[in-house]
Amino acid sequence: MKISDIEIRLCKPREPVMTDSELRDTQKSDLHFLIIKLKTDAGIDGVSMGFAGMGAEMAGNVAASL
């Protein structure tokens, strides 16, 4: 069985959902999510969703480069 397709999605709010003062620590978080969907030549699909609070675009670029 081999991976035949990979789809990487970045999900982020259109507007900030929290102010910096509402966060638990001093690091800024944008509440982004990264979704990775894999398809195999055997017809099996898999989906992974993860929090990418420091920037899903960067996390997606890293995942795409692997």
PQR file with spaces between the fields and no chain letter, atoms N, CA, C, O and H, PARSE charges and radii, in Angstrom:
ATOM       1  N    MET     1       0.843   -1.166    0.000 -0.4000 1.5000
ATOM       2  CA   MET     1       0.000    0.000    0.000 -0.0000 2.0000
ATOM       3  C    MET     1       0.898    1.243    0.000  0.5500 1.7000
ATOM       4  O    MET     1       1.866    1.326    0.756 -0.5500 1.4000
ATOM       5  N    LYS     2       0.554    2.212   -0.870 -0.4000 1.5000
ATOM       6  CA   LYS     2       1.320    3.440   -0.984 -0.0000 2.0000
ATOM       7  C    LYS     2       0.386    4.643   -0.881  0.5500 1.7000
ATOM       8  O    LYS     2      -0.785    4.571   -1.253 -0.5500 1.4000
ATOM       9  H    LYS     2      -0.232    2.145   -1.484  0.4000 1.0000
ATOM      10  N    ILE     3       0.926    5.749   -0.371 -0.4000 1.5000
ATOM      11  CA   ILE     3       0.162    6.994   -0.329 -0.0000 2.0000
ATOM      12  C    ILE     3       0.061    7.520   -1.759  0.5500 1.7000
ATOM      13  O    ILE     3       1.066    7.685   -2.450 -0.5500 1.4000
ATOM      14  H    ILE     3       1.878    5.807   -0.069  0.4000 1.0000
ATOM      15  N    SER     4      -1.175    7.779   -2.186 -0.4000 1.5000
ATOM      16  CA   SER     4      -1.383    8.254   -3.552 -0.0000 2.0000
ATOM      17  C    SER     4      -1.705    9.743   -3.617  0.5500 1.7000
ATOM      18  O    SER     4      -1.566   10.353   -4.677 -0.5500 1.4000
ATOM      19  H    SER     4      -1.991    7.644   -1.625  0.4000 1.0000
ATOM      20  N    ASP     5      -2.136   10.344   -2.496 -0.4000 1.5000
ATOM      21  CA   ASP     5      -2.476   11.763   -2.506 -0.0000 2.0000
ATOM      22  C    ASP     5      -2.382   12.323   -1.093  0.5500 1.7000
ATOM      23  O    ASP     5      -2.720   11.642   -0.125 -0.5500 1.4000
ATOM      24  H    ASP     5      -2.249    9.848   -1.635  0.4000 1.0000
ATOM      25  N    ILE     6      -1.929   13.545   -0.979 -0.4000 1.5000
ATOM      26  CA   ILE     6      -1.874   14.254    0.303 -0.0000 2.0000
ATOM      27  C    ILE     6      -2.491   15.631    0.104  0.5500 1.7000
ATOM      28  O    ILE     6      -2.160   16.347   -0.841 -0.5500 1.4000
ATOM      29  H    ILE     6      -1.654   14.099   -1.765  0.4000 1.0000
ATOM      30  N    GLU     7      -3.395   15.988    1.011 -0.4000 1.5000
ATOM      31  CA   GLU     7      -4.020   17.315    0.988 -0.0000 2.0000
ATOM      32  C    GLU     7      -3.739   17.983    2.333  0.5500 1.7000
ATOM      33  O    GLU     7      -3.984   17.391    3.385 -0.5500 1.4000
ATOM      34  H    GLU     7      -3.664   15.407    1.779  0.4000 1.0000
ATOM      35  N    ILE     8      -3.232   19.199    2.302 -0.4000 1.5000
ATOM      36  CA   ILE     8      -2.927   19.948    3.520 -0.0000 2.0000
ATOM      37  C    ILE     8      -3.784   21.206    3.531  0.5500 1.7000
ATOM      38  O    ILE     8      -3.756   21.990    2.583 -0.5500 1.4000
ATOM      39  H    ILE     8      -3.033   19.679    1.448  0.4000 1.0000
ATOM      40  N    ARG     9      -4.547   21.398    4.609 -0.4000 1.5000
ATOM      41  CA   ARG     9      -5.418   22.568    4.732 -0.0000 2.0000
ATOM      42  C    ARG     9      -5.062   23.381    5.958  0.5500 1.7000
ATOM      43  O    ARG     9      -4.730   22.839    7.012 -0.5500 1.4000
ATOM      44  H    ARG     9      -4.569   20.761    5.379  0.4000 1.0000
ATOM      45  N    LEU    10      -5.137   24.667    5.803 -0.4000 1.5000
ATOM      46  CA   LEU    10      -4.954   25.615    6.893 -0.0000 2.0000
ATOM      47  C    LEU    10      -6.320   26.198    7.217  0.5500 1.7000
ATOM      48  O    LEU    10      -7.000   26.715    6.331 -0.5500 1.4000
ATOM      49  H    LEU    10      -5.406   25.107    4.947  0.4000 1.0000
ATOM      50  N    CYS    11      -6.726   26.120    8.471 -0.4000 1.5000
ATOM      51  CA   CYS    11      -7.991   26.695    8.917 -0.0000 2.0000
ATOM      52  C    CYS    11      -7.683   27.758    9.961  0.5500 1.7000
ATOM      53  O    CYS    11      -7.045   27.488   10.979 -0.5500 1.4000
ATOM      54  H    CYS    11      -6.173   25.700    9.191  0.4000 1.0000
ATOM      55  N    LYS    12      -8.148   28.967    9.688 -0.4000 1.5000
ATOM      56  CA   LYS    12      -7.905   30.044   10.639 -0.0000 2.0000
ATOM      57  C    LYS    12      -9.098   30.995   10.633  0.5500 1.7000
ATOM      58  O    LYS    12      -9.771   31.137    9.612 -0.5500 1.4000
ATOM      59  H    LYS    12      -8.666   29.186    8.861  0.4000 1.0000
ATOM      60  N    PRO    13      -9.364   31.646   11.763 -0.5600 1.5000
ATOM      61  CA   PRO    13     -10.489   32.569   11.833  0.2800 2.0000
ATOM      62  C    PRO    13     -10.227   33.812   10.984  0.5500 1.7000
ATOM      63  O    PRO    13      -9.080   34.207   10.774 -0.5500 1.4000
ATOM      64  N    ARG    14     -11.301   34.413   10.505 -0.4000 1.5000
ATOM      65  CA   ARG    14     -11.157   35.630    9.701 -0.0000 2.0000
ATOM      66  C    ARG    14     -10.722   36.816   10.551  0.5500 1.7000
ATOM      67  O    ARG    14     -10.016   37.708   10.081 -0.5500 1.4000
ATOM      68  H    ARG    14     -12.233   34.092   10.675  0.4000 1.0000
ATOM      69  N    GLU    15     -11.154   36.813   11.807 -0.4000 1.5000
ATOM      70  CA   GLU    15     -10.801   37.884   12.720 -0.0000 2.0000
ATOM      71  C    GLU    15     -10.280   37.266   14.011  0.5500 1.7000
ATOM      72  O    GLU    15     -10.665   36.148   14.353 -0.5500 1.4000
ATOM      73  H    GLU    15     -11.728   36.089   12.189  0.4000 1.0000
ATOM      74  N    PRO    16      -9.417   37.968   14.733 -0.5600 1.5000
ATOM      75  CA   PRO    16      -8.906   37.416   16.002  0.2800 2.0000
ATOM      76  C    PRO    16     -10.052   37.051   16.944  0.5500 1.7000
ATOM      77  O    PRO    16     -11.029   37.792   17.058 -0.5500 1.4000
ATOM      78  N    VAL    17      -9.928   35.912   17.614 -0.4000 1.5000
ATOM      79  CA   VAL    17     -10.970   35.476   18.535 -0.0000 2.0000
ATOM      80  C    VAL    17     -10.622   35.780   19.987  0.5500 1.7000
ATOM      81  O    VAL    17     -11.483   35.699   20.862 -0.5500 1.4000
ATOM      82  H    VAL    17      -9.134   35.311   17.522  0.4000 1.0000
ATOM      83  N    MET    18      -9.374   36.126   20.244 -0.4000 1.5000
ATOM      84  CA   MET    18      -8.929   36.473   21.595 -0.0000 2.0000
ATOM      85  C    MET    18      -7.943   37.623   21.515  0.5500 1.7000
ATOM      86  O    MET    18      -7.166   37.734   20.567 -0.5500 1.4000
ATOM      87  H    MET    18      -8.675   36.191   19.532  0.4000 1.0000
ATOM      88  N    THR    19      -7.988   38.471   22.520 -0.4000 1.5000
ATOM      89  CA   THR    19      -6.969   39.513   22.608 -0.0000 2.0000
ATOM      90  C    THR    19      -5.737   38.922   23.301  0.5500 1.7000
ATOM      91  O    THR    19      -5.827   37.890   23.965 -0.5500 1.4000
ATOM      92  H    THR    19      -8.620   38.382   23.291  0.4000 1.0000
ATOM      93  N    ASP    20      -4.613   39.569   23.144 -0.4000 1.5000
ATOM      94  CA   ASP    20      -3.380   39.085   23.784 -0.0000 2.0000
ATOM      95  C    ASP    20      -3.538   38.975   25.293  0.5500 1.7000
ATOM      96  O    ASP    20      -2.974   38.070   25.908 -0.5500 1.4000
ATOM      97  H    ASP    20      -4.539   40.407   22.605  0.4000 1.0000
ATOM      98  N    SER    21      -4.294   39.877   25.893 -0.4000 1.5000
ATOM      99  CA   SER    21      -4.454   39.860   27.357 -0.0000 2.0000
ATOM     100  C    SER    21      -5.321   38.689   27.833  0.5500 1.7000
ATOM     101  O    SER    21      -5.296   38.354   29.017 -0.5500 1.4000
ATOM     102  H    SER    21      -4.752   40.612   25.393  0.4000 1.0000
ATOM     103  N    GLU    22      -6.081   38.066   26.939 -0.4000 1.5000
ATOM     104  CA   GLU    22      -6.921   36.926   27.311 -0.0000 2.0000
ATOM     105  C    GLU    22      -6.167   35.595   27.287  0.5500 1.7000
ATOM     106  O    GLU    22      -6.673   34.583   27.771 -0.5500 1.4000
ATOM     107  H    GLU    22      -6.101   38.338   25.977  0.4000 1.0000
ATOM     108  N    LEU    23      -4.973   35.598   26.729 -0.4000 1.5000
ATOM     109  CA   LEU    23      -4.183   34.372   26.638 -0.0000 2.0000
ATOM     110  C    LEU    23      -3.532   34.053   27.978  0.5500 1.7000
ATOM     111  O    LEU    23      -3.288   34.951   28.783 -0.5500 1.4000
ATOM     112  H    LEU    23      -4.561   36.420   26.336  0.4000 1.0000
ATOM     113  N    ARG    24      -3.251   32.766   28.216 -0.4000 1.5000
ATOM     114  CA   ARG    24      -2.665   32.337   29.493 -0.0000 2.0000
ATOM     115  C    ARG    24      -1.226   32.771   29.669  0.5500 1.7000
ATOM     116  O    ARG    24      -0.779   32.981   30.797 -0.5500 1.4000
ATOM     117  H    ARG    24      -3.450   32.037   27.561  0.4000 1.0000
ATOM     118  N    ASP    25      -0.499   32.909   28.589 -0.4000 1.5000
ATOM     119  CA   ASP    25       0.900   33.335   28.702 -0.0000 2.0000
ATOM     120  C    ASP    25       1.144   34.507   27.753  0.5500 1.7000
ATOM     121  O    ASP    25       0.205   35.049   27.169 -0.5500 1.4000
ATOM     122  H    ASP    25      -0.862   32.739   27.673  0.4000 1.0000
ATOM     123  N    THR    26       2.360   34.876   27.610 -0.4000 1.5000
ATOM     124  CA   THR    26       2.672   36.065   26.815 -0.0000 2.0000
ATOM     125  C    THR    26       2.876   35.769   25.336  0.5500 1.7000
ATOM     126  O    THR    26       3.045   36.698   24.547 -0.5500 1.4000
ATOM     127  H    THR    26       3.123   34.436   28.084  0.4000 1.0000
ATOM     128  N    GLN    27       2.864   34.498   24.941 -0.4000 1.5000
ATOM     129  CA   GLN    27       3.054   34.172   23.532 -0.0000 2.0000
ATOM     130  C    GLN    27       1.739   34.321   22.776  0.5500 1.7000
ATOM     131  O    GLN    27       0.686   33.871   23.227 -0.5500 1.4000
ATOM     132  H    GLN    27       2.727   33.743   25.582  0.4000 1.0000
ATOM     133  N    LYS    28       1.829   34.955   21.631 -0.4000 1.5000
ATOM     134  CA   LYS    28       0.655   35.159   20.796 -0.0000 2.0000
ATOM     135  C    LYS    28       0.235   33.841   20.158  0.5500 1.7000
ATOM     136  O    LYS    28       1.080   33.063   19.714 -0.5500 1.4000
ATOM     137  H    LYS    28       2.685   35.320   21.265  0.4000 1.0000
ATOM     138  N    SER    29      -1.063   33.595   20.114 -0.4000 1.5000
ATOM     139  CA   SER    29      -1.613   32.410   19.477 -0.0000 2.0000
ATOM     140  C    SER    29      -2.753   32.834   18.576  0.5500 1.7000
ATOM     141  O    SER    29      -3.606   33.622   18.984 -0.5500 1.4000
ATOM     142  H    SER    29      -1.749   34.227   20.474  0.4000 1.0000
ATOM     143  N    ASP    30      -2.779   32.326   17.366 -0.4000 1.5000
ATOM     144  CA   ASP    30      -3.798   32.730   16.405 -0.0000 2.0000
ATOM     145  C    ASP    30      -4.917   31.704   16.242  0.5500 1.7000
ATOM     146  O    ASP    30      -5.789   31.882   15.392 -0.5500 1.4000
ATOM     147  H    ASP    30      -2.086   31.686   17.035  0.4000 1.0000
ATOM     148  N    LEU    31      -4.909   30.634   17.040 -0.4000 1.5000
ATOM     149  CA   LEU    31      -5.929   29.588   16.988 -0.0000 2.0000
ATOM     150  C    LEU    31      -6.110   29.017   15.585  0.5500 1.7000
ATOM     151  O    LEU    31      -7.229   28.904   15.082 -0.5500 1.4000
ATOM     152  H    LEU    31      -4.201   30.489   17.730  0.4000 1.0000
ATOM     153  N    HIS    32      -5.006   28.666   14.974 -0.4000 1.5000
ATOM     154  CA   HIS    32      -5.035   28.023   13.660 -0.0000 2.0000
ATOM     155  C    HIS    32      -5.087   26.504   13.822  0.5500 1.7000
ATOM     156  O    HIS    32      -4.626   25.957   14.823 -0.5500 1.4000
ATOM     157  H    HIS    32      -4.098   28.758   15.382  0.4000 1.0000
ATOM     158  N    PHE    33      -5.651   25.842   12.829 -0.4000 1.5000
ATOM     159  CA   PHE    33      -5.675   24.389   12.790 -0.0000 2.0000
ATOM     160  C    PHE    33      -5.097   23.924   11.464  0.5500 1.7000
ATOM     161  O    PHE    33      -5.295   24.559   10.429 -0.5500 1.4000
ATOM     162  H    PHE    33      -6.026   26.286   12.016  0.4000 1.0000
ATOM     163  N    LEU    34      -4.392   22.827   11.508 -0.4000 1.5000
ATOM     164  CA   LEU    34      -3.806   22.222   10.322 -0.0000 2.0000
ATOM     165  C    LEU    34      -4.469   20.863   10.126  0.5500 1.7000
ATOM     166  O    LEU    34      -4.511   20.044   11.044 -0.5500 1.4000
ATOM     167  H    LEU    34      -4.231   22.311   12.349  0.4000 1.0000
ATOM     168  N    ILE    35      -4.982   20.636    8.929 -0.4000 1.5000
ATOM     169  CA   ILE    35      -5.637   19.359    8.618 -0.0000 2.0000
ATOM     170  C    ILE    35      -4.864   18.697    7.482  0.5500 1.7000
ATOM     171  O    ILE    35      -4.639   19.301    6.433 -0.5500 1.4000
ATOM     172  H    ILE    35      -4.948   21.302    8.183  0.4000 1.0000
ATOM     173  N    ILE    36      -4.464   17.457    7.704 -0.4000 1.5000
ATOM     174  CA   ILE    36      -3.741   16.690    6.691 -0.0000 2.0000
ATOM     175  C    ILE    36      -4.577   15.469    6.337  0.5500 1.7000
ATOM     176  O    ILE    36      -4.951   14.692    7.216 -0.5500 1.4000
ATOM     177  H    ILE    36      -4.647   16.967    8.556  0.4000 1.0000
ATOM     178  N    LYS    37      -4.869   15.297    5.056 -0.4000 1.5000
ATOM     179  CA   LYS    37      -5.658   14.161    4.585 -0.0000 2.0000
ATOM     180  C    LYS    37      -4.791   13.329    3.635  0.5500 1.7000
ATOM     181  O    LYS    37      -4.207   13.846    2.683 -0.5500 1.4000
ATOM     182  H    LYS    37      -4.565   15.928    4.342  0.4000 1.0000
ATOM     183  N    LEU    38      -4.727   12.037    3.921 -0.4000 1.5000
ATOM     184  CA   LEU    38      -3.953   11.111    3.090 -0.0000 2.0000
ATOM     185  C    LEU    38      -4.892   10.140    2.395  0.5500 1.7000
ATOM     186  O    LEU    38      -5.898    9.726    2.970 -0.5500 1.4000
ATOM     187  H    LEU    38      -5.201   11.617    4.694  0.4000 1.0000
ATOM     188  N    LYS    39      -4.568    9.777    1.160 -0.4000 1.5000
ATOM     189  CA   LYS    39      -5.289    8.731    0.426 -0.0000 2.0000
ATOM     190  C    LYS    39      -4.269    7.695   -0.018  0.5500 1.7000
ATOM     191  O    LYS    39      -3.135    8.030   -0.361 -0.5500 1.4000
ATOM     192  H    LYS    39      -3.751   10.113    0.693  0.4000 1.0000
ATOM     193  N    THR    40      -4.685    6.432   -0.009 -0.4000 1.5000
ATOM     194  CA   THR    40      -3.782    5.365   -0.447 -0.0000 2.0000
ATOM     195  C    THR    40      -4.295    4.732   -1.730  0.5500 1.7000
ATOM     196  O    THR    40      -5.457    4.887   -2.104 -0.5500 1.4000
ATOM     197  H    THR    40      -5.606    6.160    0.269  0.4000 1.0000
ATOM     198  N    ASP    41      -3.407    4.022   -2.384 -0.4000 1.5000
ATOM     199  CA   ASP    41      -3.807    3.315   -3.603 -0.0000 2.0000
ATOM     200  C    ASP    41      -4.734    2.140   -3.303  0.5500 1.7000
ATOM     201  O    ASP    41      -5.314    1.561   -4.222 -0.5500 1.4000
ATOM     202  H    ASP    41      -2.462    3.895   -2.080  0.4000 1.0000
ATOM     203  N    ALA    42      -4.881    1.780   -2.021 -0.4000 1.5000
ATOM     204  CA   ALA    42      -5.793    0.705   -1.621 -0.0000 2.0000
ATOM     205  C    ALA    42      -7.187    1.239   -1.287  0.5500 1.7000
ATOM     206  O    ALA    42      -8.069    0.475   -0.895 -0.5500 1.4000
ATOM     207  H    ALA    42      -4.410    2.250   -1.274  0.4000 1.0000
ATOM     208  N    GLY    43      -7.386    2.565   -1.445 -0.4000 1.5000
ATOM     209  CA   GLY    43      -8.685    3.149   -1.181 -0.0000 2.0000
ATOM     210  C    GLY    43      -8.934    3.527    0.272  0.5500 1.7000
ATOM     211  O    GLY    43     -10.070    3.806    0.658 -0.5500 1.4000
ATOM     212  H    GLY    43      -6.670    3.185   -1.764  0.4000 1.0000
ATOM     213  N    ILE    44      -7.887    3.538    1.072 -0.4000 1.5000
ATOM     214  CA   ILE    44      -8.018    3.908    2.484 -0.0000 2.0000
ATOM     215  C    ILE    44      -7.642    5.382    2.643  0.5500 1.7000
ATOM     216  O    ILE    44      -6.604    5.827    2.155 -0.5500 1.4000
ATOM     217  H    ILE    44      -6.964    3.312    0.759  0.4000 1.0000
ATOM     218  N    ASP    45      -8.502    6.128    3.333 -0.4000 1.5000
ATOM     219  CA   ASP    45      -8.250    7.540    3.602 -0.0000 2.0000
ATOM     220  C    ASP    45      -7.966    7.738    5.083  0.5500 1.7000
ATOM     221  O    ASP    45      -8.492    7.005    5.920 -0.5500 1.4000
ATOM     222  H    ASP    45      -9.346    5.767    3.730  0.4000 1.0000
ATOM     223  N    GLY    46      -7.150    8.710    5.406 -0.4000 1.5000
ATOM     224  CA   GLY    46      -6.876    9.067    6.796 -0.0000 2.0000
ATOM     225  C    GLY    46      -6.807   10.576    6.932  0.5500 1.7000
ATOM     226  O    GLY    46      -6.312   11.270    6.043 -0.5500 1.4000
ATOM     227  H    GLY    46      -6.723    9.305    4.726  0.4000 1.0000
ATOM     228  N    VAL    47      -7.309   11.079    8.052 -0.4000 1.5000
ATOM     229  CA   VAL    47      -7.318   12.520    8.290 -0.0000 2.0000
ATOM     230  C    VAL    47      -6.721   12.800    9.665  0.5500 1.7000
ATOM     231  O    VAL    47      -7.037   12.114   10.637 -0.5500 1.4000
ATOM     232  H    VAL    47      -7.711   10.516    8.773  0.4000 1.0000
ATOM     233  N    SER    48      -5.866   13.800    9.742 -0.4000 1.5000
ATOM     234  CA   SER    48      -5.277   14.235   11.003 -0.0000 2.0000
ATOM     235  C    SER    48      -5.540   15.725   11.155  0.5500 1.7000
ATOM     236  O    SER    48      -5.334   16.503   10.223 -0.5500 1.4000
ATOM     237  H    SER    48      -5.609   14.358    8.953  0.4000 1.0000
ATOM     238  N    MET    49      -6.000   16.115   12.344 -0.4000 1.5000
ATOM     239  CA   MET    49      -6.255   17.525   12.617 -0.0000 2.0000
ATOM     240  C    MET    49      -5.467   17.910   13.850  0.5500 1.7000
ATOM     241  O    MET    49      -5.498   17.212   14.863 -0.5500 1.4000
ATOM     242  H    MET    49      -6.167   15.483   13.101  0.4000 1.0000
ATOM     243  N    GLY    50      -4.758   19.025   13.760 -0.4000 1.5000
ATOM     244  CA   GLY    50      -3.962   19.445   14.897 -0.0000 2.0000
ATOM     245  C    GLY    50      -3.975   20.943   15.080  0.5500 1.7000
ATOM     246  O    GLY    50      -4.166   21.699   14.127 -0.5500 1.4000
ATOM     247  H    GLY    50      -4.732   19.592   12.937  0.4000 1.0000
ATOM     248  N    PHE    51      -3.770   21.367   16.316 -0.4000 1.5000
ATOM     249  CA   PHE    51      -3.702   22.774   16.661 -0.0000 2.0000
ATOM     250  C    PHE    51      -2.342   23.311   16.252  0.5500 1.7000
ATOM     251  O    PHE    51      -1.313   22.718   16.577 -0.5500 1.4000
ATOM     252  H    PHE    51      -3.615   20.753   17.090  0.4000 1.0000
ATOM     253  N    ALA    52      -2.333   24.412   15.553 -0.4000 1.5000
ATOM     254  CA   ALA    52      -1.083   25.042   15.123 -0.0000 2.0000
ATOM     255  C    ALA    52      -1.111   26.500   15.559  0.5500 1.7000
ATOM     256  O    ALA    52      -1.072   27.412   14.733 -0.5500 1.4000
ATOM     257  H    ALA    52      -3.169   24.894   15.290  0.4000 1.0000
ATOM     258  N    GLY    53      -1.179   26.700   16.858 -0.4000 1.5000
ATOM     259  CA   GLY    53      -1.400   28.020   17.435 -0.0000 2.0000
ATOM     260  C    GLY    53      -0.377   29.077   17.091  0.5500 1.7000
ATOM     261  O    GLY    53      -0.696   30.265   17.106 -0.5500 1.4000
ATOM     262  H    GLY    53      -1.212   25.959   17.529  0.4000 1.0000
ATOM     263  N    MET    54       0.825   28.685   16.786 -0.4000 1.5000
ATOM     264  CA   MET    54       1.844   29.682   16.474 -0.0000 2.0000
ATOM     265  C    MET    54       1.928   29.945   14.973  0.5500 1.7000
ATOM     266  O    MET    54       2.804   30.682   14.522 -0.5500 1.4000
ATOM     267  H    MET    54       1.084   27.720   16.774  0.4000 1.0000
ATOM     268  N    GLY    55       1.028   29.353   14.204 -0.4000 1.5000
ATOM     269  CA   GLY    55       0.990   29.630   12.764 -0.0000 2.0000
ATOM     270  C    GLY    55       0.843   28.370   11.928  0.5500 1.7000
ATOM     271  O    GLY    55       1.815   27.648   11.706 -0.5500 1.4000
ATOM     272  H    GLY    55       0.316   28.754   14.571  0.4000 1.0000
ATOM     273  N    ALA    56      -0.363   28.107   11.468 -0.4000 1.5000
ATOM     274  CA   ALA    56      -0.613   26.907   10.671 -0.0000 2.0000
ATOM     275  C    ALA    56       0.015   27.003    9.288  0.5500 1.7000
ATOM     276  O    ALA    56       0.350   25.979    8.692 -0.5500 1.4000
ATOM     277  H    ALA    56      -1.153   28.692   11.648  0.4000 1.0000
ATOM     278  N    GLU    57       0.179   28.204    8.773 -0.4000 1.5000
ATOM     279  CA   GLU    57       0.807   28.336    7.456 -0.0000 2.0000
ATOM     280  C    GLU    57       2.243   27.808    7.498  0.5500 1.7000
ATOM     281  O    GLU    57       2.674   27.083    6.601 -0.5500 1.4000
ATOM     282  H    GLU    57      -0.092   29.035    9.256  0.4000 1.0000
ATOM     283  N    MET    58       2.968   28.177    8.542 -0.4000 1.5000
ATOM     284  CA   MET    58       4.333   27.681    8.701 -0.0000 2.0000
ATOM     285  C    MET    58       4.336   26.170    8.914  0.5500 1.7000
ATOM     286  O    MET    58       5.154   25.462    8.327 -0.5500 1.4000
ATOM     287  H    MET    58       2.617   28.766    9.270  0.4000 1.0000
ATOM     288  N    ALA    59       3.425   25.675    9.750 -0.4000 1.5000
ATOM     289  CA   ALA    59       3.344   24.234   10.005 -0.0000 2.0000
ATOM     290  C    ALA    59       2.982   23.486    8.722  0.5500 1.7000
ATOM     291  O    ALA    59       3.517   22.407    8.466 -0.5500 1.4000
ATOM     292  H    ALA    59       2.761   26.250   10.227  0.4000 1.0000
ATOM     293  N    GLY    60       2.089   24.040    7.920 -0.4000 1.5000
ATOM     294  CA   GLY    60       1.735   23.425    6.645 -0.0000 2.0000
ATOM     295  C    GLY    60       2.886   23.379    5.681  0.5500 1.7000
ATOM     296  O    GLY    60       3.065   22.393    4.966 -0.5500 1.4000
ATOM     297  H    GLY    60       1.655   24.917    8.128  0.4000 1.0000
ATOM     298  N    ASN    61       3.680   24.448    5.652 -0.4000 1.5000
ATOM     299  CA   ASN    61       4.868   24.459    4.795 -0.0000 2.0000
ATOM     300  C    ASN    61       5.870   23.400    5.220  0.5500 1.7000
ATOM     301  O    ASN    61       6.481   22.742    4.378 -0.5500 1.4000
ATOM     302  H    ASN    61       3.535   25.249    6.233  0.4000 1.0000
ATOM     303  N    VAL    62       6.037   23.236    6.518 -0.4000 1.5000
ATOM     304  CA   VAL    62       6.943   22.195    7.020 -0.0000 2.0000
ATOM     305  C    VAL    62       6.416   20.808    6.628  0.5500 1.7000
ATOM     306  O    VAL    62       7.177   19.969    6.146 -0.5500 1.4000
ATOM     307  H    VAL    62       5.541   23.771    7.202  0.4000 1.0000
ATOM     308  N    ALA    63       5.115   20.568    6.834 -0.4000 1.5000
ATOM     309  CA   ALA    63       4.526   19.275    6.477 -0.0000 2.0000
ATOM     310  C    ALA    63       4.642   19.007    4.976  0.5500 1.7000
ATOM     311  O    ALA    63       4.913   17.877    4.569 -0.5500 1.4000
ATOM     312  H    ALA    63       4.496   21.249    7.226  0.4000 1.0000
ATOM     313  N    ALA    64       4.443   20.018    4.165 -0.4000 1.5000
ATOM     314  CA   ALA    64       4.525   19.851    2.712 -0.0000 2.0000
ATOM     315  C    ALA    64       5.946   19.562    2.248  0.5500 1.7000
ATOM     316  O    ALA    64       6.147   18.930    1.211 -0.5500 1.4000
ATOM     317  H    ALA    64       4.223   20.935    4.495  0.4000 1.0000
ATOM     318  N    SER    65       6.929   20.021    3.012 -0.4000 1.5000
ATOM     319  CA   SER    65       8.323   19.819    2.592 -0.0000 2.0000
ATOM     320  C    SER    65       8.850   18.420    2.917  0.5500 1.7000
ATOM     321  O    SER    65       9.909   18.027    2.427 -0.5500 1.4000
ATOM     322  H    SER    65       6.766   20.534    3.855  0.4000 1.0000
ATOM     323  N    LEU    66       8.119   17.675    3.736 -0.4000 1.5000
ATOM     324  CA   LEU    66       8.600   16.355    4.149 -0.0000 2.0000
ATOM     325  C    LEU    66       8.342   15.294    3.118  0.5500 1.7000
ATOM     326  O    LEU    66       8.692   14.132    3.328 -0.5500 1.4000
ATOM     327  H    LEU    66       7.260   17.995    4.134  0.4000 1.0000
